[in-house]
């Protein structure tokens, strides 16, 4: 490629794009770590996007109606950091760029949401960014329909690479976008034909252009180094009534000795080769030096959106007061004032009625009263609506002709659903929740982990949470999945025992600002165990005494979810034999850990035998069995030690020994001669 001809044809553009290339090359070389080639190859595309199309204001990065820019190819993070620094984002200083990938710097190896303004999402794992973008675009559509085009009217732009498109989640994402005609979504594909191992053809022969077109996308093919073609393609994409993929044919590590090779994908650190590349670009300043006129030109681009932002603020101020307040409250992630009273009233009603319900059905009842008072909730299911019970009568369905609908039929796309829900939460103004079977957290897991990492309050509704789902058998019966979710930092895992705890769990999940929640819900019906109404949200304590011992306390039974009623039945057996037994319901371990030691000691005092009952594996329970003043020799577990089987739920509980009698016997065995039956029984 004739770099001199490119520079001569578009000198102003070339100097700005080269500033990106030079900063990326310098930062990666200084860190001796990172990925130089992608920022160098996509600098032309990024320059045209930011200069002529992206609606943003560097001085006000959180402006709600800004365009969203997502770097799905997150390994090319220096492209984003260079853009943020050059356009004048206050926190992206030159010192931060110089400390790329170093301890304490906001310039992490992959863009991390929350580290710096202008980073819309964490995009380390390939494919996550493009999958997040579906949620961003859906949130924009819903809010535009709700608040009007004068207040919400923006695009979501994505730069994705070959790796993003190879990952399976991308297929879930692009077919969703095509089905819903998300015309405000524009993906710029860095079509450089290189992966770490070598040419893409080593492992793939997919016709990406044909693939996107078959999914309902507009596709435009261009030279990714020609600013005129880039500009024209973006202009056309913004007019399309479909999502658009712009296939940008680029050269990875353009102008470097490693151009168009797999070496160009990684860290280019050879000083002589880097100097030769800069000379080929016509870049004459020292490391991390940007000529004043080039920096000024970039800062002008960063300020280009100030007028648009101010005009938006004026329009927003003219919106009816009620809508403004709802908009601001939703973006602040503040719950409506009515929520607490609504949940309290519902709890009182359910305590009195004491229904026997599967907690998935309890969840639906809770949502029926919560969704009308929280217009920011958006629900959905991965083709299991009737099983997950996630759709309520007031939501309406999100579709091409009903953009204000708040229920999404995600199809059989657990990973895509979870990733898109994260995108909704990141966009702002939306409280997303979506359901599938607990066992299929396996499919949603990458996005669930990123929700925790990014500290966003996505709610994952996981029903059919144990062997209690019955005949579908071990492929569908989760035994290790509670442990996996509980092992994830910054995640609340709720396993409610009845309708009351389910309501409390939802209230907590929908009032979090920085923590995602997993709701583990049953298929089988459960008795109401909380028949005495309390305004206080007991689930907020993580664990609490549900039924205390009568007489001397000899045993503590700890349980979650469907096994709480087993614990209560075991208590009846033991109390009848003169063994004073306390039952502790533990709907959320993480919240219990957060309580002060004095409270934890009141709930789990030292001395008594402890038995945990849960229809999952033991992993994690030892913290409560012989931590927290317990003793190994005085603790036991009633639950699963292997995978399940195909049979009715009642049979499975009997065959696997998760019963009240087995629990009572475990207590007797642990008392080991220190207990004698009451002669009157």
C-alpha positions in Angstrom: 0.0 0.0 0.0 1.3 3.5 -1.0 1.3 5.3 2.4 2.7 8.5 0.8 -0.2 8.6 -1.6 -2.7 8.2 1.2 -1.1 10.9 3.2 -0.9 13.2 0.3 -4.5 12.7 -0.7 -5.9 13.3 2.8 -3.2 15.2 4.8 -5.4 16.5 7.6 -7.0 13.1 8.1 -3.7 11.3 7.9 -2.1 13.4 10.6 -4.9 12.8 13.0 -5.1 9.0 12.3 -1.3 8.8 12.6 -1.5 10.3 16.1 -3.5 7.3 17.1 -1.1 4.9 15.5 2.0 6.5 17.1 0.4 6.6 20.6 -0.6 3.0 20.3 2.8 1.9 19.1 4.6 3.9 21.9 2.3 2.6 24.7 2.6 -1.0 23.8 6.3 -0.7 23.3 6.7 1.0 26.7 4.7 -1.7 28.4 6.4 -4.5 26.4 2.9 -5.9 26.3 -0.3 -5.5 24.4 -1.7 -5.4 20.8 -0.4 -2.8 18.4 -1.7 -4.0 15.0 -5.4 -3.4 15.4 -5.2 0.2 16.6 -2.8 0.9 13.8 -5.0 -0.7 11.2 -8.3 0.8 12.3 -7.0 4.3 13.0 -8.5 5.6 9.8 -12.0 4.2 10.5 -11.9 5.5 14.1 -10.8 9.0 13.0 -13.6 9.4 10.5 -16.2 8.0 13.0 -15.2 10.4 15.8 -14.6 13.4 13.5 -17.7 13.3 11.4 -20.3 11.0 12.9 -20.1 10.2 16.6 -22.3 12.4 18.7 -20.4 13.0 21.9 -19.1 15.7 24.2 -15.7 15.0 25.8 -16.4 17.5 28.5 -19.7 15.7 29.5 -19.0 12.0 28.9 -22.2 10.8 30.6 -24.6 12.8 28.5 -27.6 10.4 28.2 -28.3 11.0 24.5 -24.7 10.6 23.3 -23.9 8.0 20.7 -22.3 4.9 22.2 -19.0 3.6 20.9 -18.1 0.0 21.8 -14.7 -1.5 21.1 -15.7 -5.1 20.8 -12.1 -6.0 19.8 -11.0 -5.1 23.3 -7.4 -6.2 22.8 -7.0 -3.1 20.7 -7.6 -1.0 23.7 -5.0 1.6 22.8 -7.2 2.7 20.0 -9.8 3.7 22.5 -7.4 5.2 25.0 -5.7 7.2 22.2 -9.1 8.5 21.1 -10.1 9.5 24.6 -6.8 11.3 25.3 -6.7 13.1 22.0 -10.3 14.3 22.1 -9.8 15.7 25.6 -11.5 13.4 28.1 -10.3 14.8 31.4 -9.3 11.6 33.1 -7.4 10.1 30.1 -4.2 12.0 30.6 -0.9 11.5 28.7 0.5 10.0 31.9 -2.3 7.4 31.9 -1.4 6.5 28.3 2.3 6.2 29.2 1.3 3.8 32.0 -0.6 1.5 29.7 -1.1 -1.9 31.4 0.6 -0.8 34.6 -0.6 -1.1 38.2 -3.1 1.6 39.2 -3.5 3.0 35.7 -7.0 3.3 34.1 -5.5 2.1 30.9 -5.9 -1.6 31.5 -4.9 -4.3 29.0 -8.5 -4.5 27.9 -11.1 -1.7 28.3 -12.6 -1.9 31.8 -16.0 -0.3 32.4 -15.7 2.1 35.3 -12.0 2.8 34.9 -12.4 5.7 32.6 -15.1 7.9 31.1 -15.9 6.9 27.5 -15.4 3.2 28.2 -19.0 2.0 27.7 -18.4 -1.7 28.5 -15.7 -4.2 29.5 -14.6 -5.9 26.3 -11.9 -8.4 27.1 -13.6 -11.7 26.0 -14.1 -11.5 22.3 -17.7 -11.3 21.1 -19.0 -9.6 24.3 -18.9 -6.1 22.9 -21.0 -6.9 19.8 -23.4 -8.9 22.0 -23.6 -6.0 24.5 -24.4 -3.7 21.6 -27.7 -5.4 21.0 -28.9 -4.4 24.5 -27.6 -0.8 24.0 -29.6 -0.6 20.8 -32.7 -2.1 22.3 -32.5 0.2 25.3 -32.3 3.2 22.9 -35.3 2.0 20.9 -37.4 1.4 24.1 -36.5 4.8 25.5 -37.1 6.7 22.3 -40.6 5.2 22.1 -41.2 6.0 25.8 -39.7 9.6 26.0 -39.8 10.7 22.4 -37.2 11.3 19.7 -36.4 14.8 21.0 -34.9 13.3 24.1 -33.6 9.9 23.0 -32.2 9.6 19.5 -28.7 8.2 19.2 -26.7 5.4 17.6 -24.6 2.6 18.8 -21.3 2.0 16.9 -19.2 -1.1 17.3 -15.7 -2.0 16.1 -15.4 -5.7 15.9 -12.7 -8.0 14.6 -12.5 -11.5 13.1 -12.2 -13.0 16.6 -15.5 -11.3 17.7 -17.3 -12.7 14.7 -15.8 -16.2 15.2 -17.1 -16.4 18.8 -20.5 -18.2 18.9 -22.2 -15.4 20.8 -21.8 -13.1 17.8 -24.3 -15.3 15.9 -26.8 -15.0 18.7 -26.2 -11.2 18.6 -26.5 -10.5 14.9 -29.6 -12.6 14.4 -31.3 -10.8 17.2 -30.4 -7.4 15.8 -31.6 -8.4 12.3 -34.9 -9.8 13.7 -35.6 -6.6 15.6 -34.4 -4.3 12.8 -32.1 -2.4 15.2 -31.4 0.3 12.6 -29.5 2.5 15.1 -26.8 -0.2 15.4 -23.7 0.1 13.1 -20.9 -2.5 13.3 -17.5 -1.7 11.7 -15.7 -5.0 10.9 -12.0 -4.8 11.0 -11.6 -7.2 8.1 -7.8 -7.8 8.2 -7.8 -11.6 7.8 -5.3 -12.1 10.7 -5.6 -13.9 14.0 -2.9 -14.8 16.5 -2.2 -18.2 14.8 -2.0 -16.8 11.3 -4.4 -16.0 8.5 -8.1 -16.5 9.3 -8.2 -19.1 6.6 -6.3 -21.4 8.9 -9.5 -22.0 10.9 -12.4 -20.4 9.1 -14.0 -19.9 5.7 -17.2 -18.1 6.7 -18.6 -15.6 4.2 -19.2 -12.8 6.9 -20.8 -10.5 4.4 -23.3 -13.2 3.4 -23.8 -14.2 7.0 -24.8 -10.7 8.1 -27.0 -10.2 5.0 -28.8 -13.5 5.8 -29.5 -12.3 9.3 -31.2 -9.1 8.0 -28.4 -6.6 8.0 -27.4 -4.0 5.5 -23.8 -4.7 4.5 -21.4 -2.1 2.9 -17.9 -3.1 1.8 -15.2 -0.5 1.8 -11.5 0.2 1.8 -10.9 0.8 5.5 -8.0 3.2 4.8 -9.9 5.5 2.5 -11.6 8.3 4.5 -14.0 9.2 1.8 -15.3 5.6 1.6 -15.5 5.4 5.3 -17.5 8.6 5.5 -19.9 7.6 2.8 -20.5 4.2 4.3 -21.3 5.7 7.8 -23.6 8.3 6.2 -25.5 5.5 4.3 -25.6 3.3 7.4 -27.3 6.0 9.4 -30.1 6.2 6.8 -30.8 2.5 6.7 -33.9 0.9 8.3 -31.8 -2.2 9.2 -28.7 -2.7 11.3 -25.6 -2.1 9.2 -22.3 -4.0 9.0 -19.5 -2.0 7.3 -16.8 -4.4 6.2 -13.7 -2.4 6.4 -10.8 -4.0 4.5 -7.7 -3.1 6.4 -4.1 -3.9 6.9 -3.2 -4.9 10.4 -0.1 -3.0 11.6 -0.2 -0.8 8.5 3.2 0.5 7.5 5.1 -1.7 10.0 7.4 -4.6 9.1 4.8 -6.9 10.7 2.0 -5.6 8.4 -0.4 -8.3 7.3 1.2 -11.0 9.6 0.2 -12.7 12.8 3.1 -10.9 14.5 1.3 -7.6 13.7 -1.5 -8.7 15.9 0.5 -8.6 19.1 3.1 -6.3 20.8 5.4 -4.6 18.4 8.4 -3.7 20.5 11.4 -3.8 18.1 12.8 -0.2 18.4 14.2 -0.1 14.9 11.1 -1.5 13.2 8.9 1.0 15.2 11.1 3.9 14.1 10.9 2.7 10.5 7.1 2.5 10.8 6.9 6.0 12.1 9.1 7.2 9.3 6.8 5.5 6.8 3.9 7.4 8.4 5.7 10.7 8.2 5.7 11.0 12.0 8.7 12.9 13.3 8.1 13.6 17.0 9.5 11.6 19.9 7.7 9.0 21.9 4.3 10.0 23.3 4.6 13.5 21.6 1.7 14.8 19.5 2.2 18.0 17.6 0.2 20.9 19.1 -1.8 21.5 15.9 -2.8 17.8 15.7 -3.8 17.7 19.4 -5.8 20.9 18.9 -7.6 19.5 15.9 -8.5 16.4 18.0 -9.7 18.5 20.9 -11.9 20.4 18.5 -13.5 17.1 17.6 -14.0 16.4 21.2 -15.8 19.7 21.6 -17.9 19.4 18.5 -20.9 17.9 20.4 -21.2 20.7 22.9 -23.9 22.5 21.0 -25.9 19.4 20.4 -25.6 18.5 24.1 -26.8 21.9 25.2 -29.7 21.8 22.7 -30.7 18.4 24.1 -30.6 19.8 27.7 -33.0 22.5 26.6 -35.4 20.0 25.0 -35.1 17.8 28.1 -36.1 20.7 30.4 -39.2 21.2 28.3 -40.4 17.6 28.8 -43.2 17.2 31.3 -41.9 17.1 34.9 -43.1 13.6 35.6 -41.3 12.2 32.7 -38.1 14.1 33.6 -38.2 12.7 37.1 -38.8 9.2 35.9 -36.0 9.5 33.4 -33.5 10.9 35.9 -34.5 8.4 38.6 -34.1 5.4 36.2 -30.7 6.6 35.1 -29.7 7.1 38.7 -30.8 3.5 39.4 -33.0 4.8 42.2 -36.1 2.7 43.0 -39.5 4.4 43.0 -40.8 5.4 46.3 -43.8 3.1 45.8 -41.6 0.0 45.6 -41.2 -0.6 49.3 -44.8 -0.1 50.2 -45.9 -2.3 47.3 -43.7 -5.2 48.4 -44.8 -4.9 52.0 -48.5 -5.0 51.0 -47.8 -8.0 48.8 -46.0 -9.8 51.6 -48.8 -9.2 54.0 -51.3 -10.6 51.6 -49.3 -13.7 50.9 -48.5 -14.4 54.6 -52.2 -14.4 55.2 -53.1 -16.5 52.2 -50.2 -18.9 52.7 -50.3 -20.4 49.1 -48.4 -23.4 48.1 -46.5 -22.2 45.0 -43.3 -23.0 43.0 -41.1 -20.0 43.6 -41.0 -19.4 39.8 -44.8 -18.8 40.1 -44.2 -16.7 43.3 -41.8 -14.7 41.2 -44.5 -14.0 38.6 -46.9 -12.8 41.3 -44.2 -10.5 42.6 -43.5 -9.1 39.2 -47.2 -8.5 38.6 -47.1 -5.9 41.4 -43.5 -4.6 40.8 -43.5 -4.0 37.1 -46.3 -1.5 37.1 -44.5 0.7 39.6 -41.1 0.3 37.9 -41.5 1.3 34.3 -37.7 0.9 33.7 -37.9 -2.9 34.1 -37.5 -4.9 30.9 -38.1 -8.6 31.1 -37.5 -11.6 28.9 -36.8 -15.3 28.6 -34.6 -17.6 26.4 -37.6 -19.3 24.9 -38.9 -20.4 28.3 -41.5 -17.8 29.1 -44.1 -20.2 30.3 -41.5 -22.0 32.4 -39.6 -19.0 33.8 -42.8 -17.0 34.5 -41.1 -13.8 33.6 -43.8 -12.1 31.5 -46.5 -10.0 33.3 -49.7 -8.6 31.8 -48.6 -5.0 31.8 -45.3 -5.2 29.9 -46.2 -5.5 26.3 -43.8 -7.1 23.8 -40.8 -5.4 22.4 -40.9 -5.7 18.6 -40.5 -3.8 15.4 -43.9 -2.2 15.6 -44.0 -1.9 19.4 -40.8 -0.4 20.5 -42.3 0.6 23.9 -42.9 -3.0 24.8 -40.9 -4.2 27.8 -40.8 -7.9 27.2 -38.2 -9.5 24.9 -38.6 -13.0 23.4 -34.9 -13.8 23.2 -35.2 -17.1 21.6 -32.8 -20.0 22.4 -29.9 -17.6 23.0 -28.9 -17.7 26.7 -25.5 -16.2 26.1 -26.8 -13.5 23.8 -29.7 -12.7 26.2 -27.4 -12.3 29.2 -24.9 -10.2 27.2 -27.6 -8.0 25.8 -29.1 -7.5 29.2 -25.7 -6.3 30.4 -25.8 -3.9 27.4 -29.2 -2.6 28.5 -27.9 -2.0 32.1 -24.8 -0.3 30.7 -26.8 2.0 28.4 -28.7 3.3 31.4 -32.3 3.9 32.3 -33.2 0.2 32.2 -33.5 -2.5 34.8 -33.2 -5.7 32.7 -34.1 -9.2 33.9 -34.2 -12.4 31.9 -34.9 -16.1 32.6 -33.7 -19.6 31.6 -33.2 -22.8 33.5 -30.6 -22.8 36.3 -28.6 -25.4 34.5 -28.2 -23.1 31.5 -26.2 -20.6 33.6 -23.5 -22.6 31.8 -24.4 -20.9 28.6 -24.9 -17.4 30.2 -21.9 -17.7 32.5 -19.4 -15.4 30.5 -21.9 -12.5 30.6 -22.9 -13.2 34.2 -19.2 -13.0 35.2 -18.8 -9.7 33.3 -21.9 -8.3 35.0 -20.2 -8.9 38.3 -16.9 -7.6 37.1 -18.4 -4.4 35.8 -20.6 -3.9 38.9 -23.9 -3.6 37.0 -27.2 -4.8 38.5 -28.4 -7.2 35.8 -30.9 -9.8 37.2 -30.6 -13.4 36.1 -33.8 -15.4 36.7 -32.9 -19.1 36.9 -35.8 -21.5 37.4 -35.9 -25.3 37.7 -33.1 -24.9 40.3 -32.5 -28.5 41.5 -33.4 -32.2 41.1 -36.9 -30.9 42.0 -37.5 -30.3 38.3 -37.9 -34.0 38.0 -38.3 -36.0 34.8 -36.0 -34.0 32.5 -33.2 -35.7 34.2 -29.5 -34.9 35.0 -28.8 -32.8 31.9 -31.3 -30.3 33.2 -30.9 -30.8 36.9 -28.3 -28.3 38.3 -26.3 -29.6 41.2 -23.1 -27.5 41.0 -24.5 -24.3 39.6 -25.4 -22.6 42.9 -21.8 -23.2 44.0 -20.5 -21.7 40.7 -22.6 -18.6 41.1 -21.8 -18.2 44.8 -18.1 -18.5 43.9 -18.3 -15.4 41.6 -17.3 -12.2 43.4 -19.8 -9.4 43.6 -22.9 -11.5 42.9 -25.9 -12.0 45.1 -27.4 -15.4 44.8 -31.0 -15.6 46.1 -32.6 -18.9 46.7 -36.0 -18.1 48.4 -38.0 -20.6 50.4 -41.5 -19.3 49.6 -43.4 -16.4 48.1 -42.4 -14.0 50.9 -38.7 -14.6 50.5 -39.2 -14.3 46.7 -40.7 -10.9 47.1 -37.9 -9.8 49.4 -35.3 -11.1 47.0 -36.8 -9.2 44.1 -36.9 -6.0 46.1 -33.2 -6.4 46.9 -32.3 -7.3 43.3 -34.1 -4.3 41.9 -32.6 -1.9 44.3 -28.9 -2.8 43.8 -26.7 -0.3 41.9 -23.5 -2.2 41.6 -24.3 -5.9 42.1 -25.9 -8.4 39.7 -28.4 -10.9 41.2 -29.2 -14.6 40.5 -32.7 -15.7 41.5 -32.7 -19.5 42.0 -36.3 -20.6 41.7 -38.1 -23.9 41.9 -40.4 -25.8 39.5 -42.1 -27.7 42.4 -44.6 -26.2 44.7 -43.5 -25.0 48.2 -45.4 -24.3 51.3 -45.4 -20.8 52.7 -43.0 -20.9 55.6 -43.4 -17.2 56.6 -46.9 -17.0 57.8 -46.3 -14.2 60.3 -46.1 -10.9 58.5 -43.1 -8.7 59.1 -42.6 -5.4 57.3 -38.8 -5.9 57.7 -37.0 -7.5 54.7 -35.5 -10.5 56.5 -33.8 -11.7 53.3 -31.7 -8.5 53.4 -29.9 -10.1 56.4 -28.9 -13.0 54.2 -29.9 -15.6 56.9 -32.3 -15.5 59.9 -33.9 -17.7 62.5 -37.1 -19.0 61.0 -38.0 -21.3 63.8 -36.1 -21.5 67.2 -35.5 -24.4 69.4 -38.0 -25.3 72.2 -36.0 -26.3 75.2 -32.2 -26.6 75.2 -30.8 -25.9 71.7 -29.0 -29.0 70.5 -29.0 -28.6 66.8 -29.1 -26.0 64.1 -30.6 -26.9 60.7 -29.5 -24.5 57.8 -31.3 -24.6 54.5 -32.2 -22.6 51.4 -35.1 -22.6 49.0 -37.1 -25.8 48.6 -35.2 -27.5 51.4 -36.3 -25.1 54.1 -39.6 -26.9 54.5 -37.6 -30.2 54.8 -35.7 -28.5 57.6 -38.9 -27.5 59.3 -40.3 -31.0 59.1 -37.0 -32.4 60.5 -37.3 -30.0 63.3 -40.7 -31.3 64.1 -39.3 -34.8 64.3 -36.4 -33.8 66.5 -38.4 -31.6 68.8 -40.8 -34.5 69.4 -37.9 -36.5 70.5 -36.7 -33.8 72.9 -33.9 -32.4 70.7 -34.2 -28.7 70.7 -33.7 -27.6 67.1 -33.3 -24.2 65.4 -34.0 -23.7 61.7 -32.1 -21.0 59.9 -33.2 -20.0 56.4 -30.3 -18.7 54.4 -31.7 -17.2 51.2 -28.5 -15.2 50.4 -25.1 -16.2 51.7 -23.4 -13.1 50.4 -25.7 -10.8 52.3 -25.2 -12.9 55.5 -21.5 -12.5 55.1 -21.9 -8.7 55.0 -23.7 -8.7 58.4 -21.7 -7.8 61.5 -20.2 -10.6 63.6 -22.7 -9.9 66.4 -25.6 -10.7 64.2 -24.0 -13.7 62.6 -23.2 -15.0 66.1 -26.8 -14.6 67.2 -28.0 -16.7 64.2 -25.2 -19.3 64.3 -24.0 -19.5 67.9 -21.3 -22.0 68.8 -22.1 -25.3 70.4 -25.0 -27.0 68.7 -24.7 -29.7 66.0 -25.1 -28.1 62.6 -26.7 -29.8 59.5 -27.1 -28.1 56.1 -29.8 -29.2 53.7 -29.7 -28.2 50.0 -30.4 -30.1 46.8 -27.1 -29.3 45.4 -23.5 -30.2 46.1 -21.8 -29.4 49.4 -19.2 -27.1 48.0 -19.3 -23.8 49.9 -21.4 -25.0 52.8 -18.4 -25.7 55.0 -18.1 -22.0 55.7 -21.3 -22.2 57.7 -21.0 -25.8 58.9 -17.7 -25.5 60.7 -16.7 -21.9 60.2 -18.6 -19.2 62.2 -18.0 -21.0 65.5 -19.0 -24.4 64.2 -16.9 -27.6 64.5 -16.1 -30.2 61.7 -16.9 -33.2 63.9 -20.3 -31.7 64.8 -21.5 -30.8 61.2 -23.2 -32.7 58.4 -24.6 -32.2 55.0 -27.8 -33.5 53.4 -27.8 -32.9 49.7 -26.3 -34.1 46.4 -23.0 -35.8 45.9 -23.3 -36.7 42.2 -25.6 -35.8 39.3 -29.3 -36.4 39.4 -31.6 -38.8 37.5 -34.8 -38.9 35.5 -37.8 -39.5 37.8 -40.6 -37.5 39.5 -39.3 -35.0 42.0 -40.7 -36.8 45.0 -39.0 -40.0 44.0 -35.7 -38.2 43.5 -35.7 -36.6 46.9 -36.4 -39.9 48.5 -33.8 -41.8 46.5 -31.1 -39.2 47.1 -31.9 -39.0 50.8 -32.9 -35.4 50.9 -35.7 -35.9 53.4 -36.8 -34.8 56.9 -36.1 -38.2 58.3 -32.6 -38.4 56.8 -31.9 -34.9 58.2 -33.1 -35.9 61.6 -31.0 -39.1 61.5 -28.0 -37.0 60.6 -28.5 -34.9 63.7 -28.9 -38.0 65.9 -25.7 -39.5 64.4 -23.8 -36.3 65.1 -25.0 -36.1 68.7 -23.2 -39.5 69.0 -24.5 -40.8 72.3 -24.9 -37.4 73.9 -28.6 -37.6 73.1 -31.1 -40.0 74.6 -34.6 -40.3 73.3 -37.3 -38.9 75.6 -39.0 -42.0 77.2 -42.3 -40.3 76.7 -42.0 -40.4 72.9 
